[in-house]
Amino acid sequence: MIFENATIITMNPRREILTHGAIVVAEKEIVDIGKSKEIIEKYPEKQRINCNGNVILPGLVDTHVHTAQAMIRGCADDLGLLDWLFKRVWVLQGSYTYEDGRASAALCALEMIKSGTTSMLECMLAERYGFDGVAEVMIQSGMRAAIGKIVMDLPSYGKSENQMFPGMVEDGETSIQNTLIAFDKWNGAADGRIQVWFGPRTPGGVTPELYDRISQLARERGMGITIHNSEVIEDQDYAHSEGCRSAVDFAGLHGLLGPRSVLAHCVWTDEEDWKVLAQTGTHVSNNPASNAKTATGIAPIHGMLQAGVNVTIGCDGGPSNNTYDLIRDMRLVSYVANLREGDPTVVPAESVLEMATLNGAKALGWEDITGSLEVGKRADFIVINMDAPHLTPAWDPVSTIVYAAHGSDVDTVVIDGQIVMQGRKVLVLDEKAILEEVNRRYRQVAKRAGLKLGSRWPTI
Ligand SMILES: [Zn+2]
């Protein structure tokens, strides 16, 4: 199959942008890439898809996702983090059934595909969401998914006095064993599109001894670990109480850093931490929309990038963002980082697009497979429809997409050589059925949770 007549942002080592370009896909791979005219002459027999002068770029990689939170989007707007968590998010999530977890993951996958995300890292998939159902949905969606299964043995959060909602509590032994069972069953499934990771809770939810066990088991199996770190300033208080200089140091002490680790947030980190993150090859997921919404701070990504840390982008969850549209978040990555430094030049559009593609692929251990458009890599790419007022004129396709595009500008999505969306119609999931099911289920979850949610204004 040939995708012809496109402006191709290759993200190759020379960062070439190809005008009037074409990509040749055979089976799952990119087998050729070049000028449309030459490609068509070279492969006259191949089926052609006309991209109408639109932009092709690598599929985006979201490195911090909570699939179970798609169905509770907007459930805790304008609340402080502890009320947000203790009174809404955990109460609702703790009332889920396996079927709710599956329906929410389907909604999440649908939204990610429709906004150009082709690979994702799930963090903290709890027992009650049903691992198997979520893995099945991700396989059906055609996406690449690293799924971090929750591990925990304490029902608290940091040094907070509040206790976790009972429906969310798991014991250490079960959560470890079920992660290993899920790993044996699903890791490498769908021709390698599925990975199973450890997704332990933050300090306060896991004893230091259990962290040691997680890191040892992960090393033995080559498993990834993803964990929230330094999201809130209280993480530092916890680290200090454990005799560590910082939350990053605490993670290092318990084997949670390294090239198979992704730390989400890293807002409250300093120069010493960045050195450690860079030296250990630990990846960082920057979540600017979530951090801004919960007012937890601005991650110092300029400093991290300067120190050589691999910084990537995450949307986080439905109650903290409130979307899984990575394109919408790309501009925020640049805006808030520049605002923090008081300098509009430090995190430019090119850096943001690298974070959303190449850096994300590297964090998930898929840098040889995805993240750029090069011969030999898997065909993971998206076509952005540039025929729109808000994308006109487009002097520079990179900055136009980073600063002006929306997820809904994505027209076509190809993952592993499979067209999963074309003309905005998702071909692998039943969009209508998923929306109907979610609309039915979210009210039932709120009812079971004993919560009445709705507008704060009189609704008549
Ligand atoms: Zn999160």
Boltz pocket constraint, residues with backbone or C-beta under 6 A from the ligand:
constraints:
  - pocket:
      binder: B
      contacts: [[A, 64], [A, 66], [A, 123], [A, 228], [A, 264], [A, 316], [A, 317]]
      max_distance: 6.0
